[in-house]
Amino acid sequence: MFYQRFTFRLIFRLLIINLLGYLLFYLIKNTQLWFTIAGIALILLGAIISLYYYINQIRSDINRFILAVKTRDHTLNFKNKATKGSFPELYESFSDILQVHKQIRLEQEAMFQLIKTILEQVPVGVIVVNNTGQEKEEIAFFNQAASNLLGVPAYKYWHRLKEHLPNFSNEVEQISTGGKRFLELKIQDKLIQLSTEVIPLNLYGNNYTIISFQNIKDEIEQKETEAWNRLIGVISHEILNSITPISSLSDTINKMVTDKKMLTEDEMEDLKTALQTIQRRSSGLLDFVKDYRLIAELPTPNLEAHTIGEILKHIKVLMQPFAKVKNVVLDVEQTSSKITVQLDLKLVEQVLINLITNSIYAVENSEYPHIKVNYRLENTKLYIDVSDNGKGIDANDLEKIFVPFYTTRKNGSGIGLTISRNIMKMHRGSIEVISTRESGTTFSLVFNYV
């Protein structure tokens, strides 16, 4: 009803107060009816107090609404005042806002429970630490996989985990600003190998550290087994290729000289040929073993600061003569670059020599053989690219080119790319390759550059 509206009630109260005030002023000035004057004064005071409480009630309702929003109190109800109050639209809006707020809160809780359930089911350990800066930092989340992998209960505070597993906590704190680390832990007399990643996160003004880790021991063992199987297969193949003719020729020689005191000239010639063949295959087998030792016994890199320009200049001087002999255009760019990276110059030069040599042989049948060497920066990575316009590499061969002794080149040893990849791994880098058949190939040395 209109008479329940705030505006009507306010105007009505103000009119009453003004009329009573005027009447009180008139009685005091023109009469001496002191009892009437006192009564009118009390009524006026009551009207003023009523107006104050009426306005204050609305202010109190607004404060209650704001407090309910701040404290996420969804039990407050304005439905009664929405039908009978002075501001039905306002109180109805209050109820709607609280209902929407409650719905959002329920959706957030449901999403949190969903994410929590998912994280509890994954085989990856996840620990979330609330970095308050205090001595006893609280662990906001500790899933079951983390408890199983570390062999500890789901601790509530980080210092408790630190006391129980100092090695793990120290490794995590060393990459507290973010990063990955591989570490080995002995849990209940069992050695586990963890791939650990730490991600710092600021959320609504609070700092958190997300620690995720998983046991990769089984995966590493499987990959090692596969690698050994491939390596054993290659080694067995090479050894059999050398031993079979040696064994056959030895048997032939044995038959030739058995029960004979003198040999004819033809038999002597056959004997010489057989011995030369045995000597050649034995030398080949010896070279093969030396190549294998070369892969296994790479020296530890002596890391020093070198500019990219310095590296490219050295490579240009080393490889330009060989490229000219092969009628290949070798274009080494950006030799004046001052960008500095920590590396072992001799080992990285060896990698670039291997790659450029491979490219020179790859462009042998190209009409305009061309090789380009340059560098580029992308995010936190530095790339040194060796690109050629050769015949390219088959997709099936791309997966095998880094396998020891695998080669598609005649008279190739098959260890150049294996050694190159191992050298880059020792520099905490990698080798990437992109190749298109009949269009060319690009090998990239990838270094971490911060």
C-alpha positions as CSV (number, residue, x, y, z in Angstrom):
1,M,0.0,0.0,0.0
2,F,1.1,3.6,-0.7
3,Y,0.8,4.5,3.0
4,Q,3.5,1.9,3.8
5,R,6.0,3.5,1.5
6,F,9.0,5.3,2.9
7,T,8.3,8.6,1.2
8,F,4.8,8.8,2.5
9,R,5.8,7.9,6.1
10,L,8.7,10.3,6.1
11,I,6.5,13.3,4.8
12,F,3.7,12.4,7.2
13,R,6.1,12.4,10.2
14,L,7.7,15.7,9.0
15,L,4.3,17.3,8.7
16,I,3.3,16.2,12.2
17,I,6.6,17.5,13.6
18,N,6.2,20.9,11.9
19,L,2.6,21.2,13.0
20,L,3.5,20.3,16.6
21,G,6.4,22.7,16.5
22,Y,4.2,25.6,15.2
23,L,1.5,24.8,17.7
24,L,4.0,24.7,20.6
25,F,5.6,28.0,19.5
26,Y,2.1,29.6,19.3
27,L,1.0,28.4,22.7
28,I,4.2,29.6,24.4
29,K,4.0,33.0,22.8
30,N,0.3,33.7,23.2
31,T,-0.9,31.6,26.2
32,Q,0.0,30.4,29.6
33,L,-1.4,26.9,29.3
34,W,1.7,25.3,30.7
35,F,0.2,21.8,31.1
36,T,-0.9,21.9,27.4
37,I,2.5,23.3,26.4
38,A,4.3,20.5,28.3
39,G,2.0,17.8,26.7
40,I,2.6,19.2,23.2
41,A,6.3,19.4,23.9
42,L,6.4,15.7,24.9
43,I,4.4,14.7,21.8
44,L,6.8,16.6,19.6
45,L,9.8,14.9,21.3
46,G,8.2,11.6,20.8
47,A,7.6,12.3,17.1
48,I,11.2,13.3,16.6
49,I,12.4,10.2,18.4
50,S,10.0,8.1,16.2
51,L,11.4,9.7,13.1
52,Y,15.0,8.9,14.2
53,Y,14.3,5.3,15.0
54,Y,12.4,4.9,11.7
55,I,15.3,6.2,9.6
56,N,17.8,4.3,11.8
57,Q,16.0,1.0,11.2
58,I,16.6,1.3,7.5
59,R,20.3,2.1,8.1
60,S,20.5,-0.9,10.4
61,D,19.0,-3.2,7.8
62,I,21.5,-2.0,5.2
63,N,24.3,-2.6,7.7
64,R,23.0,-6.0,8.4
65,F,22.9,-6.8,4.7
66,I,26.5,-5.6,4.2
67,L,27.7,-7.6,7.2
68,A,25.9,-10.7,5.8
69,V,27.7,-10.3,2.5
70,K,31.1,-9.8,4.2
71,T,30.7,-12.8,6.5
72,R,29.0,-15.0,3.9
73,D,25.9,-15.3,6.2
74,H,23.2,-16.7,4.0
75,T,20.6,-17.2,6.8
76,L,19.5,-13.5,6.8
77,N,16.1,-13.1,5.3
78,F,14.3,-9.9,4.0
79,K,11.2,-11.6,2.5
80,N,8.9,-10.3,5.3
81,K,10.1,-6.7,4.8
82,A,10.0,-7.1,1.0
83,T,6.2,-7.4,1.3
84,K,5.5,-5.1,4.3
85,G,8.5,-2.8,4.5
86,S,8.9,0.7,3.3
87,F,11.3,-0.3,0.5
88,P,9.9,-3.5,-1.0
89,E,12.1,-3.3,-4.1
90,L,15.2,-2.6,-2.0
91,Y,14.6,-5.5,0.4
92,E,13.7,-7.8,-2.5
93,S,17.0,-6.9,-4.1
94,F,18.8,-7.7,-0.8
95,S,17.2,-11.1,-0.8
96,D,18.1,-11.7,-4.5
97,I,21.7,-10.7,-3.9
98,L,22.0,-12.9,-0.9
99,Q,20.5,-15.8,-2.8
100,V,22.9,-15.3,-5.8
101,H,25.8,-14.9,-3.4
102,K,24.8,-18.2,-1.8
103,Q,24.5,-19.9,-5.2
104,I,28.0,-18.7,-6.2
105,R,29.4,-19.9,-2.9
106,L,27.8,-23.4,-3.4
107,E,29.1,-23.6,-6.9
108,Q,32.6,-22.6,-5.7
109,E,32.4,-25.3,-3.0
110,A,31.2,-27.9,-5.5
111,M,34.1,-27.0,-7.9
112,F,36.6,-27.1,-5.0
113,Q,35.3,-30.6,-4.0
114,L,35.5,-31.7,-7.7
115,I,39.1,-30.5,-8.1
116,K,40.0,-32.0,-4.7
117,T,38.5,-35.3,-5.7
118,I,40.4,-35.3,-9.0
119,L,43.7,-34.5,-7.2
120,E,43.0,-37.3,-4.7
121,Q,42.6,-39.8,-7.6
122,V,45.6,-38.9,-9.7
123,P,48.9,-40.8,-9.1
124,V,50.8,-37.5,-8.8
125,G,51.7,-36.2,-5.3
126,V,50.4,-32.6,-4.7
127,I,51.2,-30.4,-1.7
128,V,50.0,-26.8,-1.4
129,V,51.8,-24.7,1.2
130,N,50.3,-21.3,2.4
131,N,53.4,-19.1,2.6
132,T,52.5,-16.8,5.5
133,G,56.1,-15.9,6.3
134,Q,55.6,-17.4,9.8
135,E,57.7,-20.2,11.3
136,K,54.8,-22.6,11.1
137,E,53.5,-22.4,7.6
138,E,50.2,-24.2,7.0
139,I,49.8,-26.9,4.4
140,A,46.5,-26.1,2.6
141,F,46.3,-29.4,0.6
142,F,48.1,-32.7,0.9
143,N,46.6,-35.5,-1.3
144,Q,46.8,-39.2,-0.7
145,A,49.3,-39.8,-3.5
146,A,51.7,-37.5,-1.8
147,S,51.2,-39.3,1.5
148,N,51.8,-42.7,-0.2
149,L,54.9,-41.6,-2.2
150,L,56.6,-39.9,0.8
151,G,55.5,-42.5,3.3
152,V,54.2,-39.8,5.8
153,P,50.8,-38.8,7.0
154,A,49.0,-35.7,5.6
155,Y,50.8,-33.1,7.8
156,K,49.0,-29.9,8.6
157,Y,52.2,-27.8,8.9
158,W,55.3,-27.6,6.6
159,H,57.8,-27.7,9.5
160,R,56.5,-31.2,10.5
161,L,57.2,-32.5,7.0
162,K,60.6,-30.7,7.0
163,E,61.5,-32.5,10.2
164,H,60.5,-35.9,8.8
165,L,61.9,-35.5,5.3
166,P,64.7,-32.9,5.4
167,N,66.2,-34.0,2.0
168,F,62.9,-33.6,0.2
169,S,62.1,-30.2,1.8
170,N,65.6,-28.9,1.2
171,E,65.4,-29.8,-2.5
172,V,62.0,-28.1,-2.8
173,E,63.2,-24.9,-1.1
174,Q,66.1,-24.7,-3.5
175,I,63.6,-24.2,-6.4
176,S,61.1,-22.3,-4.3
177,T,60.9,-19.6,-7.0
178,G,59.8,-22.2,-9.5
179,G,61.4,-25.0,-11.5
180,K,61.9,-28.7,-11.8
181,R,64.3,-31.1,-10.1
182,F,65.0,-34.8,-10.1
183,L,65.8,-36.3,-6.7
184,E,66.2,-39.7,-5.1
185,L,64.8,-40.5,-1.7
186,K,65.0,-43.6,0.4
187,I,61.5,-44.2,1.9
188,Q,61.1,-47.1,4.3
189,D,64.3,-48.8,2.9
190,K,63.0,-48.3,-0.7
191,L,64.7,-46.0,-3.2
192,I,62.3,-43.8,-5.2
193,Q,63.1,-41.4,-7.9
194,L,60.9,-38.3,-8.0
195,S,60.4,-35.8,-10.7
196,T,59.5,-32.7,-8.7
197,E,58.1,-29.3,-9.9
198,V,57.5,-26.2,-7.8
199,I,55.1,-23.4,-8.9
200,P,54.8,-20.2,-6.7
201,L,51.3,-18.7,-6.9
202,N,49.8,-15.4,-5.6
203,L,46.0,-15.7,-5.1
204,Y,43.9,-12.9,-3.6
205,G,47.0,-11.4,-1.9
206,N,48.1,-14.8,-0.4
207,N,51.2,-16.5,-1.5
208,Y,51.1,-20.3,-2.1
209,T,53.6,-22.9,-3.2
210,I,52.3,-25.8,-5.3
211,I,54.6,-28.8,-5.1
212,S,53.9,-31.7,-7.5
213,F,56.0,-34.9,-7.8
214,Q,55.7,-38.4,-9.1
215,N,57.8,-41.5,-8.9
216,I,59.4,-42.1,-12.3
217,K,61.6,-45.0,-11.3
218,D,59.5,-47.6,-13.2
219,E,59.2,-45.3,-16.3
220,I,63.0,-44.7,-16.2
221,E,63.7,-48.5,-15.9
222,Q,61.3,-49.2,-18.8
223,K,63.0,-46.6,-21.0
224,E,66.5,-47.9,-19.9
225,T,65.5,-51.4,-20.8
226,E,64.2,-50.3,-24.2
227,A,67.4,-48.3,-24.8
228,W,69.6,-51.3,-23.7
229,N,67.6,-53.6,-25.9
230,R,68.1,-51.3,-28.9
231,L,71.8,-50.8,-28.1
232,I,72.4,-54.6,-27.6
233,G,70.7,-55.2,-30.9
234,V,72.9,-52.8,-32.7
235,I,76.1,-54.0,-31.0
236,S,75.2,-57.7,-31.6
237,H,74.5,-56.9,-35.3
238,E,77.9,-55.2,-35.7
239,I,79.8,-57.8,-33.8
240,L,78.2,-60.7,-35.7
241,N,79.0,-58.9,-39.0
242,S,82.6,-58.9,-38.0
243,I,82.9,-62.2,-36.2
244,T,81.1,-64.3,-38.8
245,P,83.7,-63.8,-41.6
246,I,86.6,-64.0,-39.2
247,S,85.3,-67.3,-37.9
248,S,84.6,-68.6,-41.4
249,L,88.1,-67.6,-42.7
250,S,89.8,-69.0,-39.6
251,D,88.1,-72.3,-40.3
252,T,89.2,-72.2,-43.9
253,I,92.8,-71.4,-42.9
254,N,92.7,-74.2,-40.4
255,K,91.7,-76.7,-43.1
256,M,94.3,-75.3,-45.5
257,V,97.3,-75.8,-43.1
258,T,96.1,-79.0,-41.3
259,D,98.4,-81.9,-42.1
260,K,100.5,-79.9,-44.6
261,K,104.1,-79.1,-44.2
262,M,104.4,-77.1,-47.5
263,L,102.0,-74.8,-49.2
264,T,101.8,-74.1,-52.9
265,E,102.0,-70.5,-54.3
266,D,98.2,-70.4,-54.9
267,E,97.6,-71.6,-51.3
268,M,100.0,-69.0,-50.0
269,E,98.1,-66.3,-51.9
270,D,94.8,-67.5,-50.6
271,L,96.2,-67.6,-47.1
272,K,97.5,-64.0,-47.4
273,T,94.1,-62.8,-48.6
274,A,92.3,-64.6,-45.8
275,L,94.7,-63.2,-43.2
276,Q,94.3,-59.7,-44.6
277,T,90.6,-60.0,-44.5
278,I,90.8,-61.2,-40.8
279,Q,93.1,-58.3,-40.0
280,R,90.7,-55.8,-41.7
281,R,87.6,-57.1,-40.0
282,S,89.4,-57.2,-36.7
283,S,90.5,-53.6,-37.1
284,G,86.9,-52.7,-37.9
285,L,85.7,-54.4,-34.8
286,L,88.4,-52.6,-32.8
287,D,87.2,-49.3,-34.2
288,F,83.7,-50.1,-33.3
289,V,84.7,-50.8,-29.7
290,K,86.6,-47.5,-29.6
291,D,83.6,-45.6,-30.9
292,Y,81.5,-47.2,-28.2
293,R,84.0,-46.1,-25.5
294,L,84.0,-42.6,-27.0
295,I,80.2,-42.4,-26.3
296,A,80.5,-43.8,-22.8
297,E,83.5,-41.7,-21.7
298,L,82.7,-38.1,-22.6
299,P,84.6,-35.6,-20.5
300,T,82.7,-33.4,-18.0
301,P,82.0,-30.0,-19.5
302,N,84.2,-27.1,-18.3
303,L,81.7,-24.4,-18.4
304,E,82.9,-20.9,-19.2
305,A,81.3,-17.7,-20.5
306,H,81.5,-17.4,-24.3
307,T,79.7,-15.1,-26.8
308,I,77.6,-16.6,-29.6
309,G,79.7,-14.5,-32.0
310,E,82.9,-16.1,-30.8
311,I,81.4,-19.6,-31.3
312,L,80.1,-18.9,-34.8
313,K,83.5,-17.3,-35.8
314,H,85.4,-20.4,-34.8
315,I,83.0,-22.7,-36.6
316,K,83.2,-20.6,-39.8
317,V,87.0,-20.8,-39.7
318,L,87.0,-24.6,-39.0
319,M,84.4,-25.7,-41.6
320,Q,84.6,-23.2,-44.4
321,P,87.6,-25.0,-46.1
322,F,85.8,-28.3,-46.0
323,A,82.6,-26.8,-47.4
324,K,84.5,-25.2,-50.3
325,V,86.2,-28.5,-51.2
326,K,82.7,-30.0,-51.4
327,N,81.4,-27.0,-53.4
328,V,78.9,-26.2,-50.6
329,V,78.0,-22.6,-49.7
330,L,78.4,-22.3,-45.9
331,D,76.7,-19.1,-44.6
332,V,77.5,-18.4,-41.0
333,E,75.5,-15.4,-39.8
334,Q,75.6,-13.0,-36.8
335,T,79.3,-13.6,-35.9
336,S,79.4,-10.3,-34.1
337,S,76.8,-11.2,-31.5
338,K,77.7,-10.3,-27.9
339,I,75.1,-12.6,-26.3
340,T,76.9,-14.7,-23.7
341,V,76.2,-18.3,-22.6
342,Q,77.9,-20.7,-20.2
343,L,79.3,-23.7,-22.1
344,D,82.3,-25.8,-22.9
345,L,83.6,-24.3,-26.2
346,K,85.5,-27.5,-27.3
347,L,82.5,-29.8,-26.8
348,V,80.0,-27.5,-28.4
349,E,82.3,-26.9,-31.3
350,Q,82.5,-30.7,-31.7
351,V,78.7,-30.8,-31.8
352,L,78.5,-28.1,-34.5
353,I,81.2,-29.8,-36.5
354,N,79.2,-33.0,-36.4
355,L,76.0,-31.3,-37.5
356,I,77.7,-29.2,-40.3
357,T,79.5,-32.3,-41.6
358,N,76.3,-34.3,-41.7
359,S,74.7,-31.3,-43.6
360,I,77.5,-31.2,-46.1
361,Y,76.9,-34.9,-47.0
362,A,73.2,-34.3,-47.0
363,V,73.4,-31.6,-49.8
364,E,75.7,-33.6,-52.0
365,N,73.0,-34.1,-54.7
366,S,71.4,-30.7,-54.4
367,E,71.6,-28.4,-57.4
368,Y,72.6,-25.4,-55.2
369,P,74.0,-26.9,-52.0
370,H,73.6,-24.4,-49.2
371,I,74.1,-24.5,-45.4
372,K,73.1,-21.7,-43.0
373,V,74.2,-21.4,-39.4
374,N,72.7,-18.7,-37.1
375,Y,71.1,-18.3,-33.7
376,R,67.8,-17.0,-32.2
377,L,66.3,-16.2,-28.8
378,E,62.8,-17.4,-27.8
379,N,61.6,-16.8,-24.3
380,T,64.2,-18.4,-22.0
381,K,65.8,-20.5,-24.7
382,L,68.8,-19.8,-27.0
383,Y,68.9,-21.8,-30.3
384,I,71.8,-22.3,-32.6
385,D,70.4,-23.5,-35.9
386,V,72.2,-25.5,-38.6
387,S,69.9,-25.6,-41.7
388,D,70.5,-27.2,-45.1
389,N,68.6,-27.6,-48.3
390,G,69.4,-31.3,-48.7
391,K,67.3,-34.4,-49.3
392,G,65.8,-34.4,-45.8
393,I,65.3,-37.2,-43.4
394,D,62.5,-39.8,-43.6
395,A,59.9,-39.6,-40.8
396,N,60.8,-43.2,-39.8
397,D,64.5,-42.4,-39.5
398,L,63.9,-39.3,-37.4
399,E,63.1,-41.5,-34.4
400,K,66.3,-43.5,-34.9
401,I,69.0,-41.0,-35.8
402,F,70.1,-40.5,-32.2
403,V,70.4,-44.3,-31.5
404,P,74.1,-45.3,-31.2
405,F,75.6,-46.7,-34.4
406,Y,72.5,-46.1,-36.5
407,T,73.3,-44.3,-39.7
408,T,71.8,-43.8,-43.2
409,R,75.1,-42.6,-44.7
410,K,77.5,-44.9,-46.4
411,N,80.7,-45.3,-44.3
412,G,79.1,-43.4,-41.4
413,S,79.9,-44.5,-37.9
414,G,76.4,-43.7,-36.4
415,I,77.8,-42.1,-33.2
416,G,78.1,-38.4,-34.2
417,L,74.5,-37.5,-33.3
418,T,74.6,-39.7,-30.2
419,I,77.7,-38.0,-28.9
420,S,76.2,-34.6,-29.8
421,R,73.0,-35.2,-27.9
422,N,74.9,-36.5,-24.8
423,I,77.1,-33.3,-24.9
424,M,74.0,-31.1,-25.0
425,K,72.4,-33.1,-22.1
426,M,75.6,-32.4,-20.1
427,H,75.0,-28.7,-20.8
428,R,71.4,-29.1,-19.6
429,G,70.2,-28.5,-23.1
430,S,68.9,-30.6,-26.0
431,I,69.0,-31.1,-29.8
432,E,65.8,-30.5,-31.8
433,V,65.4,-31.5,-35.5
434,I,62.9,-30.5,-38.1
435,S,63.1,-32.1,-41.5
436,T,61.0,-32.1,-44.7
437,R,61.7,-34.7,-47.4
438,E,63.4,-33.2,-50.4
439,S,63.3,-29.7,-48.8
440,G,65.9,-29.8,-46.1
441,T,66.7,-30.2,-42.4
442,T,67.3,-28.0,-39.5
443,F,69.1,-29.1,-36.4
444,S,68.9,-26.8,-33.3
445,L,71.1,-26.7,-30.3
446,V,68.9,-25.6,-27.4
447,F,70.5,-23.9,-24.4
448,N,68.8,-22.5,-21.3
449,Y,69.2,-18.7,-21.4
450,V,68.0,-16.6,-18.4
